[in-house]
Amino acid sequence: MALDGILLHKIVQKIKPEFPARINKIYQVSNSEILFQLKTQTTRKNLIVSCHTIYNRLNLTERSYPTPEEPSSFVMLLRKHLESATIQSIEQGGLDRYVRLECHMRNEIGDKVIRYLYIELMGKYANLIFVDSNGKIMDALKRIPPFENNRRTIQPGAIFKETEVQPDKIDPFHATTYNPALTLTKQFHGFSPFLSKEVEYRLHNNESFTSIMKEIENSNTLYISNLNNEAVFHCIPLTHIQSPSKSYPLLEGLDIVYFHKEEQDRIKDLAGDIYRFVNHELKHQKQKLPKLQASYEESLDCDKWREYGDLLYANQHVTTKGETSLQLPSFEDGSLITIPLDPKLDIKSNAKKCFQKYNKAKKGQVYILEQIEICQNEINYFDGIQQQLDLSNFDDAKEIQQELVELGYLKKKVSKIRKAKKKETLPKISKITLPNGIQISFGKNNLQNEALTFKLANKNDMWFHTKDFHGSHVVVHSQELDEDTIRSAAQLAAYYSKGRDSSSVPVNYAQIKTLKKIPGAKPGMVSLSTYKTIYIDPDESLIDSLLK
């Protein structure tokens, strides 16, 4: 769901008091996100600008975002001109979906100059445009050449034109009435079709237009509801969808709506090679397995080649040169057996060739069985990696990439930026504390699972893991477990597994000291001898409550 002009108006009102603010650092978080690290009048905050087609937004946040090592040319330009500059003010273009940041700075010779950042949040046309004091475009996140749009070129050197105001619309905050014959989107600035539905629903339920607009004007809250499994939101309760809503402070609510939505895109932008490699390798192994199984079935029929060889040696007086087959009576019941021949060889050489095929197939059975086992293990491994990626945040995905590098699946990328050598550190493990004071830790990838189970956990701690699915290692740091603790740990194990969408998921649990690491196995693989099993229905709302 995209922002409309009225919601953007509320966001600008909320963040305007933080300016002026000094720009400390600028990063491109993903292909569509630019992050400005600011020193405001009171604290340090992040200004995130997203020009994503769907998730475009502007927000002042305290959340941390991953930052890539190599900046784009656009970010390098912004750093050159804007780092250490001051964002003096922020202004919205009426109630349109764009804002202008006025940046004060000094040029190369020390003179004060002004630069402008235009943030346009218009769906697929969302853009961040850097403009000098003469209105000339210095560069943009998304360049638009003349052959794509001859009415509005966004290229370095072109003259920037602000979005034209629609003269036939009026400001809804200053309107006292409305025309029932026209839709609100055609009458007023800033209205999206979604907000229009909500206001029209309220008007039909005897609320006045001025009271609704006053409620919008006074709101500092974001109301989030669910519509067809999609989050919908605005700064007033969404009564027309008749679904319960959750309310948050405006800027915090925007973080909740967008941060995790865009995180998967962010992971794909910065670690896309992991997804591509895992999907390719999983497809390759799944195609390879039936071929190996067919080869094994064929090798089981190797005894016929020994019989062919015995029959040919017993009939060496027969001339076979030039023949492609020969029929000889079986030793067992005298029935005729057709033996394929190489026409270039005599009968003795053909017999020798049959025994060679027999020996090769006999020895091949062991080799093919080994290859089938390896292939099945690879399928299980990459299936688990794929599931971990679906549940991972950016840091988890980077650890998965590190694991694939260490196992030799991916080549290590050499950074162009020289960094001081860091000491090896353990992966970051997620932790929660239950109301009874018991702490539970859980890993979300193989490296975290390995570190948690074999390096961080006490031998007397309790270990939980789904029985039939890839998933998280969950460790309860206590020997005395009540039913609520067991069920909470089992919920975490089931939710962070491939069985999260199943019901009655079996979860095994045992003491850490009963686990054994499998020699030569992938990270996180264990064997257990003594354990108990609980069946659990994964409950996302319960997981949310545990993680808060």
Salt bridges, closest charged atoms under 4 A:
ASP4 OD2 - HIS234 NE2 2.72
GLU18 OE2 - LYS45 NZ 3.57
GLU33 OE2 - ARG57 NH2 3.50
GLU33 OE1 - ARG266 NE 2.97
GLU69 OE2 - LYS419 NZ 3.45
GLU83 OE2 - ARG79 NE 3.84
GLU91 OE1 - LYS16 NZ 3.60
GLU102 OE2 - HIS104 NE2 2.67
GLU120 OE2 - ARG152 NH2 2.42
ASP139 OD1 - ARG143 NE 2.91
ASP171 OD2 - HIS174 ND1 3.14
GLU198 OE2 - ARG202 NE 2.64
GLU198 OE1 - HIS240 ND1 2.58
GLU207 OE1 - ARG202 NH1 3.51
GLU215 OE1 - ARG202 NH1 2.75
GLU217 OE1 - HIS9 NE2 3.78
GLU230 OE1 - LYS261 NZ 3.79
ASP255 OD2 - ARG63 NE 3.76
GLU262 OE1 - ARG57 NH1 2.49
GLU263 OE1 - HIS260 ND1 3.20
ASP265 OD2 - HIS52 NE2 3.09
ASP273 OD2 - LYS413 NZ 3.82
ASP301 OD2 - LYS304 NZ 3.60
ASP342 OD2 - LYS353 NZ 3.42
GLU378 OE2 - LYS522 NZ 2.97
ASP383 OD2 - LYS498 NZ 2.53
ASP396 OD2 - LYS444 NZ 3.41
GLU450 OE2 - LYS517 NZ 2.39
ASP461 OD2 - HIS477 ND1 3.04
